[in-house]
């Protein structure tokens, strides 16, 4: 796992940021999903493939997966929400995400089958009866339901997958399965099943979109979009407002920020880190000017300490070329 993946999962895995992303995607920023209604579930999804009497397990790992449990109009609703984090465009993403979703639905069907076939019995007409451990009849199944392992009335929990793309360039990959297909005969189009991507792309957001976020995610996505020279301006405009330390580390990795700061519990002041970089750049320029003038290091150190109010260790760190 790379630095970007690790930092992205650390921040976007927080329930507040996770809910914020899906409130933006699904509801245009309206606060419908309450972070406290999200529960973490296992990201490992297991599928079994069959062929030539072989049984081969395939395990896929989503980046982030939560189940949303909420009361709506007196009824309990459940939705599985998944996030895939992309630092670069993935040109086969519709297939990748589609596979994740279908594995998720397959697991639900298998769970239904497993629960129905406990304590089963058969009737003379080929239908099935399910009994509790104490022998009480619980459910009657038709032969079709028994064969399917899924009742006519059963429903699956919806799965919504979001692709959080933090690349600096617009997403130029396919946004649906249909776009990936080589279709020569347009008459078959009505018979092809599509799968579309739900993309949250910083590079493709309008400026008004960043205000739809309620957490630091909006600020993070804005800096990612304008990474480079414009990033400094956006950080300055944010002032000395501290942001979530995990958001700061994620932003540094995603936008390749040349900033140094500590992961502080009460938040990170990005402006302080920016001012530190400006000051170091100014000091480095002064050191080069003194050296061009033939001044010795001891003279340079004393002058820099007095002029910039820094410690000797600070100056030595800049005098010594940094090693990679």
C-alpha positions in Angstrom: 0.0 0.0 0.0 1.4 3.4 -1.0 1.5 6.5 1.1 -1.5 8.1 -0.7 -3.6 4.9 -0.2 -2.8 4.7 3.5 -3.4 8.4 4.2 -6.6 8.4 2.1 -8.0 5.5 4.0 -7.0 7.0 7.3 -9.0 10.2 6.7 -11.8 9.1 4.4 -12.4 6.1 6.7 -13.5 8.5 9.4 -17.3 8.4 9.7 -17.6 12.1 9.4 -15.6 12.3 6.1 -17.2 9.2 4.8 -20.7 10.5 5.4 -19.7 13.9 3.9 -18.5 12.3 0.7 -21.8 10.4 0.2 -24.0 13.3 1.2 -22.3 15.3 -1.6 -22.6 12.4 -4.1 -26.2 11.3 -3.3 -27.8 14.5 -2.0 -25.9 17.4 -3.3 -24.5 18.3 0.1 -27.7 17.9 2.1 -27.0 16.3 5.4 -29.1 13.2 5.0 -26.6 10.5 6.2 -25.7 10.9 9.8 -22.1 9.7 10.6 -23.4 7.9 13.7 -25.7 5.8 11.5 -22.6 4.3 9.7 -21.2 1.0 10.8 -18.0 -0.5 9.5 -18.1 -3.9 7.8 -15.5 -6.3 6.5 -14.0 -5.1 3.2 -13.0 -8.6 2.2 -15.5 -10.0 -0.3 -15.3 -13.7 -1.2 -16.6 -15.2 -4.4 -16.5 -18.8 -5.5 -16.1 -19.6 -9.2 -17.2 -22.9 -10.6 -16.0 -24.7 -13.7 -14.6 -28.2 -14.6 -15.6 -29.4 -11.1 -13.1 -26.8 -9.7 -13.9 -24.5 -6.8 -11.6 -21.6 -6.7 -12.0 -18.8 -4.1 -11.3 -15.3 -5.2 -11.0 -12.6 -2.6 -11.4 -8.9 -3.4 -10.7 -6.0 -1.0 -12.6 -2.8 -1.2 -10.9 0.3 0.1 -13.7 1.3 2.5 -17.1 -0.2 3.2 -19.8 0.9 5.6 -23.5 0.0 6.1 -25.9 2.9 6.6 -28.6 2.1 9.1 -31.2 4.8 9.4 -34.9 5.3 10.3 -36.9 6.9 7.5 -40.6 7.6 7.9 -40.7 5.0 10.7 -39.1 2.3 8.6 -35.5 1.0 9.0 -33.5 1.3 5.8 -30.2 -0.3 5.1 -27.7 0.7 2.3 -24.2 -0.6 1.8 -21.8 2.2 0.9 -18.3 1.5 -0.6 -15.5 3.8 -1.6 -12.7 3.2 -4.0 -9.8 5.7 -3.9 -7.9 6.4 -7.1 -4.8 8.6 -7.4 -4.7 7.9 -11.1 -7.3 7.1 -13.8 -8.2 3.4 -13.9 -9.3 2.6 -17.5 -11.1 -0.6 -16.4 -12.8 0.9 -13.4 -16.4 0.0 -14.5 -15.4 -3.7 -14.5 -13.6 -3.4 -11.2 -16.4 -1.7 -9.4 -19.0 -3.8 -11.1 -17.3 -6.9 -9.8 -17.2 -5.6 -6.3 -20.9 -4.8 -6.3 -22.0 -8.2 -7.8 -19.8 -10.0 -5.3 -21.6 -8.1 -2.6 -25.0 -9.1 -3.9 -23.9 -12.7 -4.4 -22.8 -12.8 -0.7 -26.3 -11.6 0.3 -28.0 -14.3 -1.8 -25.7 -16.9 -0.3 -26.5 -15.7 3.2 -30.2 -15.9 2.5 -29.7 -19.5 1.1 -27.7 -20.5 4.2 -30.3 -19.2 6.6 -33.2 -20.8 4.8 -31.7 -24.2 4.6 -31.2 -24.6 8.3 -33.6 -27.2 9.9 -35.3 -27.9 6.5 -37.9 -30.5 5.8 -39.7 -31.5 2.5 -43.4 -32.0 1.9 -45.1 -34.5 -0.5 -45.7 -31.8 -3.1 -42.0 -31.0 -3.3 -42.2 -27.8 -1.3 -40.1 -27.2 1.8 -40.8 -26.4 5.4 -38.4 -24.8 7.8 -38.6 -25.6 11.5 -37.0 -24.0 14.6 -34.8 -26.1 16.9 -37.8 -26.8 19.1 -39.8 -28.2 16.1 -42.1 -25.3 15.5 -42.9 -24.6 11.9 -41.4 -21.2 10.9 -41.5 -20.8 7.1 -43.1 -22.7 4.2 -41.2 -22.5 0.9 -42.3 -23.3 -2.6 -40.1 -25.6 -4.6 -38.9 -22.7 -6.6 -38.0 -20.7 -3.5 -36.2 -23.8 -2.1 -34.3 -24.2 -5.3 -33.3 -20.5 -5.4 -32.4 -20.3 -1.8 -34.2 -17.0 -2.0 -37.9 -16.3 -1.3 -40.1 -14.4 -3.7 -40.6 -11.7 -1.1 -36.9 -11.3 -0.2 -35.0 -8.2 -1.1 -31.3 -7.4 -1.3 -29.6 -4.5 0.5 -28.7 -1.8 -2.1 -24.9 -1.2 -2.7 -23.6 2.2 -3.8 -19.9 2.5 -4.7 -18.2 5.8 -5.0 -14.9 6.3 -6.8 -13.0 9.1 -5.0 -10.5 10.3 -7.6 -7.8 12.7 -6.4 -5.7 13.0 -9.5 -4.6 16.5 -10.8 -6.1 15.9 -14.3 -9.7 15.4 -15.3 -11.0 11.8 -15.3 -10.6 10.7 -19.0 -11.4 7.1 -18.5 -14.7 5.3 -19.2 -17.6 6.1 -16.8 -19.7 3.2 -17.7 -19.3 -0.4 -18.9 -21.0 0.4 -22.2 -18.1 2.9 -23.0 -15.7 0.0 -22.7 -17.4 -2.3 -25.1 -16.6 -2.6 -28.8 -20.1 -2.6 -30.3 -20.2 -3.0 -34.1 -23.9 -3.8 -34.3 -25.9 -1.1 -32.5 -29.0 -3.3 -32.6 -27.6 -5.3 -29.6 -27.4 -2.2 -27.4 -30.8 -2.7 -25.8 -29.8 -6.1 -24.7 -26.5 -5.1 -23.0 -26.5 -4.4 -19.3 -24.6 -1.3 -18.3 -22.7 -0.4 -15.1 -22.0 3.3 -14.5 -19.4 4.8 -12.2 -20.2 7.3 -9.4 -17.1 9.5 -9.5 -16.2 12.2 -7.0 -13.4 13.9 -8.9 -11.6 16.9 -7.4 -10.3 18.0 -10.8 -13.8 18.0 -12.4 -15.6 19.9 -9.6 -17.1 23.3 -10.1 -15.9 25.9 -7.5 -19.4 26.0 -5.9 -19.2 22.3 -5.2 -16.5 22.6 -2.6 -18.9 24.5 -0.3 -21.3 21.6 -0.3 -19.0 19.6 2.0 -19.4 20.1 5.8 -16.0 18.7 6.8 -12.4 19.5 5.8 -13.0 17.3 2.7 -14.2 20.3 0.7 -11.0 22.2 1.4 -8.9 19.2 0.7 -10.6 18.6 -2.7 -10.2 22.2 -3.6 -6.5 22.2 -3.0 -6.1 18.9 -4.9 -7.9 20.5 -7.9 -5.6 23.6 -7.8 -2.4 21.8 -6.8 0.7 23.6 -7.8 1.2 27.4 -7.5 -2.5 28.0 -6.9 -2.5 25.7 -3.9 -0.6 28.2 -1.8 -3.2 30.9 -2.5 -6.0 28.6 -1.4 -4.2 27.6 1.8 -3.6 31.3 2.6 -7.3 32.1 2.0 -8.1 29.4 4.5 -6.3 31.5 7.1 -5.0 29.9 10.3 -8.1 27.7 10.7 -6.8 24.3 11.8 -7.9 21.2 9.9 -8.2 17.6 10.8 -4.6 16.2 11.1 -5.5 13.1 9.0 -7.0 15.5 6.4 -3.7 17.4 6.3 -1.7 14.2 5.9 -4.0 13.0 3.1 -3.9 16.4 1.4 -0.1 16.5 1.5 0.1 13.0 -0.2 -2.6 13.7 -2.7 -1.5 17.2 -3.8 2.3 16.5 -3.4 2.6 19.5 -1.1 6.1 20.5 -0.2 5.1 21.3 3.4 6.4 20.0 6.7 4.1 19.8 9.7 3.5 17.7 12.7 0.3 15.6 13.2 -1.2 17.6 16.1 -4.2 16.4 18.1 -6.0 19.7 17.9 -5.5 20.0 14.2 -2.9 21.3 11.7 -2.5 25.0 10.7 -1.5 24.7 7.1 -0.7 28.4 6.9 2.0 28.0 9.6 3.5 25.2 7.4 3.3 27.4 4.4 5.0 30.3 6.2 7.7 28.0 7.4 8.4 27.0 3.8 8.5 30.6 2.6 10.9 31.5 5.4 13.2 28.5 4.6 13.2 29.5 1.0 14.2 33.1 1.9 16.9 31.9 4.3 18.3 29.5 1.6 18.4 32.4 -0.8 20.3 34.6 1.7 22.8 31.8 2.4 23.5 31.4 -1.4 24.0 35.2 -1.6 26.5 35.2 1.3 28.4 32.3 -0.2 28.5 34.0 -3.6 30.0 37.0 -1.8 32.7 34.7 -0.4 31.5 34.6 3.2 32.5 31.7 5.5 29.9 29.5 7.1 30.5 30.8 10.6 29.8 34.3 9.5 26.7 33.2 7.5 25.3 31.3 10.5 25.7 34.3 12.9 24.1 36.6 10.4 21.2 34.3 9.6 20.4 33.7 13.3 20.4 37.4 14.0 18.3 38.4 11.0 15.7 35.7 10.9 15.5 34.8 14.6 16.2 31.1 14.1 18.3 28.6 16.0 21.8 27.4 14.9 20.4 23.9 14.2 17.8 25.5 11.8 20.6 27.2 9.9 22.8 24.1 9.8 19.9 22.1 8.4 19.7 24.5 5.5 23.5 24.8 5.1 23.9 21.1 4.7 22.5 19.8 1.4 19.5 17.6 2.0 20.0 14.0 1.0 17.2 12.0 -0.7 
